[in-house]
Amino acid sequence: MDRALTPAFESPRMAPEEPDDRSQSGEKPCPLCGHPMFEHRIDESTSNVLLECPTDERLPEPAATAPLNEFGMPASEERLAKLKRNDHA
């Protein structure tokens, strides 16, 4: 019985982290502006944590060529499968 139930109660195995794209200073770049994270201010004074970038410049967003969901986000695999089934019907 223990062998059957143990997998349900174990922590999930984590995949090894991929190497990060790091700047020369060794700091991880901001995903929004590309500047090193040490240049940013993180405001935790409210329940919504805010990241204040040192610049108004933003990295270009990747082009979305795949179907989007109702919120404008890339559609999940389940949604894509449903769309495919409807197209073939």
MODELLER restraints for C-alpha pairs under 7 A, 6 or more apart:
rsr = mdl.restraints
at = mdl.atoms
rsr.add(forms.Gaussian(group=physical.xy_distance, feature=features.Distance(at['CA:21:A'], at['CA:28:A']), mean=6.75, stdev=0.5))
rsr.add(forms.Gaussian(group=physical.xy_distance, feature=features.Distance(at['CA:22:A'], at['CA:28:A']), mean=4.95, stdev=0.5))
rsr.add(forms.Gaussian(group=physical.xy_distance, feature=features.Distance(at['CA:22:A'], at['CA:29:A']), mean=6.44, stdev=0.5))
rsr.add(forms.Gaussian(group=physical.xy_distance, feature=features.Distance(at['CA:23:A'], at['CA:29:A']), mean=6.69, stdev=0.5))
rsr.add(forms.Gaussian(group=physical.xy_distance, feature=features.Distance(at['CA:27:A'], at['CA:36:A']), mean=5.67, stdev=0.5))
rsr.add(forms.Gaussian(group=physical.xy_distance, feature=features.Distance(at['CA:27:A'], at['CA:37:A']), mean=6.51, stdev=0.5))
rsr.add(forms.Gaussian(group=physical.xy_distance, feature=features.Distance(at['CA:28:A'], at['CA:36:A']), mean=5.90, stdev=0.5))
rsr.add(forms.Gaussian(group=physical.xy_distance, feature=features.Distance(at['CA:28:A'], at['CA:37:A']), mean=6.15, stdev=0.5))
rsr.add(forms.Gaussian(group=physical.xy_distance, feature=features.Distance(at['CA:29:A'], at['CA:35:A']), mean=5.35, stdev=0.5))
rsr.add(forms.Gaussian(group=physical.xy_distance, feature=features.Distance(at['CA:29:A'], at['CA:36:A']), mean=4.36, stdev=0.5))
rsr.add(forms.Gaussian(group=physical.xy_distance, feature=features.Distance(at['CA:29:A'], at['CA:37:A']), mean=5.67, stdev=0.5))
rsr.add(forms.Gaussian(group=physical.xy_distance, feature=features.Distance(at['CA:30:A'], at['CA:36:A']), mean=5.90, stdev=0.5))
rsr.add(forms.Gaussian(group=physical.xy_distance, feature=features.Distance(at['CA:30:A'], at['CA:37:A']), mean=5.50, stdev=0.5))
rsr.add(forms.Gaussian(group=physical.xy_distance, feature=features.Distance(at['CA:32:A'], at['CA:58:A']), mean=5.61, stdev=0.5))
rsr.add(forms.Gaussian(group=physical.xy_distance, feature=features.Distance(at['CA:32:A'], at['CA:59:A']), mean=5.78, stdev=0.5))
rsr.add(forms.Gaussian(group=physical.xy_distance, feature=features.Distance(at['CA:33:A'], at['CA:57:A']), mean=5.89, stdev=0.5))
rsr.add(forms.Gaussian(group=physical.xy_distance, feature=features.Distance(at['CA:33:A'], at['CA:58:A']), mean=4.38, stdev=0.5))
rsr.add(forms.Gaussian(group=physical.xy_distance, feature=features.Distance(at['CA:33:A'], at['CA:59:A']), mean=5.22, stdev=0.5))
rsr.add(forms.Gaussian(group=physical.xy_distance, feature=features.Distance(at['CA:34:A'], at['CA:59:A']), mean=6.57, stdev=0.5))
rsr.add(forms.Gaussian(group=physical.xy_distance, feature=features.Distance(at['CA:39:A'], at['CA:54:A']), mean=6.38, stdev=0.5))
rsr.add(forms.Gaussian(group=physical.xy_distance, feature=features.Distance(at['CA:40:A'], at['CA:51:A']), mean=6.98, stdev=0.5))
rsr.add(forms.Gaussian(group=physical.xy_distance, feature=features.Distance(at['CA:40:A'], at['CA:52:A']), mean=5.77, stdev=0.5))
rsr.add(forms.Gaussian(group=physical.xy_distance, feature=features.Distance(at['CA:40:A'], at['CA:53:A']), mean=5.17, stdev=0.5))
rsr.add(forms.Gaussian(group=physical.xy_distance, feature=features.Distance(at['CA:40:A'], at['CA:54:A']), mean=5.84, stdev=0.5))
rsr.add(forms.Gaussian(group=physical.xy_distance, feature=features.Distance(at['CA:41:A'], at['CA:51:A']), mean=6.10, stdev=0.5))
rsr.add(forms.Gaussian(group=physical.xy_distance, feature=features.Distance(at['CA:41:A'], at['CA:52:A']), mean=5.13, stdev=0.5))
rsr.add(forms.Gaussian(group=physical.xy_distance, feature=features.Distance(at['CA:41:A'], at['CA:53:A']), mean=6.92, stdev=0.5))
rsr.add(forms.Gaussian(group=physical.xy_distance, feature=features.Distance(at['CA:42:A'], at['CA:50:A']), mean=5.74, stdev=0.5))
rsr.add(forms.Gaussian(group=physical.xy_distance, feature=features.Distance(at['CA:42:A'], at['CA:51:A']), mean=4.72, stdev=0.5))
rsr.add(forms.Gaussian(group=physical.xy_distance, feature=features.Distance(at['CA:42:A'], at['CA:52:A']), mean=6.15, stdev=0.5))
rsr.add(forms.Gaussian(group=physical.xy_distance, feature=features.Distance(at['CA:43:A'], at['CA:49:A']), mean=5.74, stdev=0.5))
rsr.add(forms.Gaussian(group=physical.xy_distance, feature=features.Distance(at['CA:43:A'], at['CA:50:A']), mean=5.04, stdev=0.5))
rsr.add(forms.Gaussian(group=physical.xy_distance, feature=features.Distance(at['CA:43:A'], at['CA:51:A']), mean=6.43, stdev=0.5))
rsr.add(forms.Gaussian(group=physical.xy_distance, feature=features.Distance(at['CA:44:A'], at['CA:50:A']), mean=6.66, stdev=0.5))
rsr.add(forms.Gaussian(group=physical.xy_distance, feature=features.Distance(at['CA:66:A'], at['CA:74:A']), mean=6.66, stdev=0.5))
rsr.add(forms.Gaussian(group=physical.xy_distance, feature=features.Distance(at['CA:67:A'], at['CA:74:A']), mean=6.25, stdev=0.5))
rsr.add(forms.Gaussian(group=physical.xy_distance, feature=features.Distance(at['CA:67:A'], at['CA:75:A']), mean=5.84, stdev=0.5))
rsr.add(forms.Gaussian(group=physical.xy_distance, feature=features.Distance(at['CA:68:A'], at['CA:74:A']), mean=4.48, stdev=0.5))
rsr.add(forms.Gaussian(group=physical.xy_distance, feature=features.Distance(at['CA:68:A'], at['CA:75:A']), mean=4.77, stdev=0.5))
rsr.add(forms.Gaussian(group=physical.xy_distance, feature=features.Distance(at['CA:69:A'], at['CA:75:A']), mean=4.81, stdev=0.5))
